[in-house]
């Protein structure tokens, strides 16, 4: 009997699918330490909640230009 649970830790290919990007783009960002991640057993793992928090923190709100 298996327990269903949401998958919290994602591989770089799952992150690529989640963000609709190429897996090599995600891998490059991981190597450059531009995404929050941990390397486990030689493979990158990204926590989905940390990824979402990281992305939301980078949202730019356009400011109105003064005339």
C-alpha positions in Angstrom: 0.0 0.0 0.0 1.5 3.3 -1.0 0.7 6.7 0.3 0.0 9.5 -2.2 1.8 12.7 -1.4 2.7 15.7 -3.5 6.2 15.7 -4.8 8.2 18.5 -3.1 11.7 17.9 -4.5 12.0 18.2 -8.3 14.8 17.2 -10.7 16.2 19.8 -13.1 14.1 18.2 -15.9 10.9 18.5 -13.9 11.7 22.2 -13.1 12.3 22.7 -16.8 8.8 21.3 -17.6 7.3 23.3 -14.7 8.8 26.6 -16.1 8.4 25.6 -19.8 12.2 26.0 -20.3 14.8 23.7 -21.9 16.5 21.3 -19.3 19.9 22.6 -20.3 18.8 26.2 -19.3 17.9 24.9 -15.9 21.1 23.0 -15.6 23.1 26.1 -16.5 21.3 28.2 -13.9 22.0 25.5 -11.3 25.7 25.4 -12.2 25.8 29.2 -11.9 24.1 29.0 -8.5 21.2 31.2 -9.7 18.5 28.8 -8.5 18.0 27.5 -4.9 18.9 23.8 -5.1 20.8 21.0 -3.4 22.9 18.3 -5.0 22.0 14.8 -3.7 23.8 11.7 -4.9 25.3 13.7 -7.8 21.9 14.9 -9.0 20.3 18.4 -8.5 17.1 18.6 -6.5 15.0 21.8 -6.2 12.3 22.2 -3.6 9.2 23.4 -5.4 8.1 25.8 -2.6 11.6 27.4 -2.5 11.6 27.7 -6.3 8.2 29.4 -6.2 9.3 31.8 -3.4 12.5 32.6 -5.3 10.6 33.3 -8.5 8.0 35.5 -6.8 10.7 37.5 -5.2 12.1 38.4 -8.6 8.8 39.7 -10.0 9.3 43.3 -11.2 6.3 45.6 -10.9 6.4 48.3 -13.6 6.4 51.8 -12.3 4.6 54.6 -14.0 6.8 57.0 -15.8 6.5 60.6 -14.7 5.7 63.1 -17.4 
